[in-house]
Amino acid sequence: SLSLKELEKEKLIKKKVDTSKIPIKCEYSLTESGEDFIKIIKDIKKWSLKWKIDNKLCQNLDCRNCNL
C-alpha cells in the first residue's frame, strides 16, 4: 500500500474508488506519465538484454506485455 501511495503521489498511477457496493473496491490505472514511464522501463530492458548476455530472467515478466 505504501508503494501504491508513492506511485499515486508521483502521478504515475491514479486510484478510482467504487463505493457503490460492499466491499468497497479500489482500482488503479496508469496515468499518461505512467504509460511514458513504461516506455523507459522497456528501453532499459532492451539494453540489458543486449549487453548483459547472461540475463535469463526476462521471459516477458510483464513490462506491460513488452513486445521488444
Steps between C-alpha positions, in 0.01 A plus 500: 500500500791736563631437148160574349477824700846603382415424134176695538685792663743504206199494263608178330173329592150615586263345749129451440282406797163329441278543806184384326523150646650315791785429525630834377724447198814698412637484150832640384598593146797664335493871429642642179825555690491138618454376144805704393697353789421148374677597176811590702487167681474319164805688371699401808388141451610505134839637602548237767404217265742632236799564726448256785499170309449283809173673584270197503234645733305700241247273331261795472437555870228751413649841403148556375519204258842604368528424124871575477 
